[in-house]
Amino acid sequence: MTMPRNLPPLVWPSILVIIAMVGCGINIAIGDDIGHGAGMDVWLAGAANPWQLFINLDLMTGLLLAVTWIGWRERHNGLAMQVAWVLLTLWWGNLIVALYVLIALQEARGDGARFLSGVAQGAWADTLGGTLRIIFGLLALAAATTMTLGVLRVAPAFLPVLGYVSGLGSLAFFLGLLALRRPATFPQSPQARTRP
């Protein structure tokens, strides 16, 4: 990914969010076990406190706004890709939002309208080479295998199974879509058709 010298203001906050969320994930992996519901039981237990409920709902409504924008922006890339981005964002939160912002900035190449509305051609996923597709396929297989092993380990407990399927299942689905993606063909806009 090549970024211009004068980076847009959203780049550094996005990078900081990614670093913070990966750090938090590493802290959970080292200091806790996700087998208890991948944080779902902790999140639900927090609803008993009015302030924690406020924070939880603030997070969820902010993610709903981000998911709406991402889903609308991905309208040219097909329903499967829209669903994959939405599932990833709803489960993985601001880590995915920050990654998406970086991708959108790269696609927009400095055009604010293009950043907000998306592109109909030349999307980053359409330019993936064969090696990258193989890597995404292997990562999808690894996520699906980890999900399956995790579900087998914690079944029949509902919350842990839901955590593994929602989190790693959405990741495997998204990576699989990238591995199988073919360059999209888009209809010409009415303006492009009238040009000589």
RAJOMO-V5282 format. One record per run of one state. SS is the DSSP state (alpha for helix, beta for strand, coil for the rest). FROM is the first residue (numbers start at 1). TO is the last residue. If there is no record, write none. Layout:
SS:FROM:TO
SS:FROM:TO
This chain:
coil:1:8
alpha:9:31
coil:32:33
alpha:34:36
coil:37:39
alpha:40:48
coil:49:49
alpha:50:77
coil:78:78
alpha:79:92
coil:93:93
alpha:94:108
coil:109:111
alpha:112:117
coil:118:123
alpha:124:127
coil:128:129
alpha:130:154
coil:155:157
alpha:158:180
coil:181:189
alpha:190:194
coil:195:196
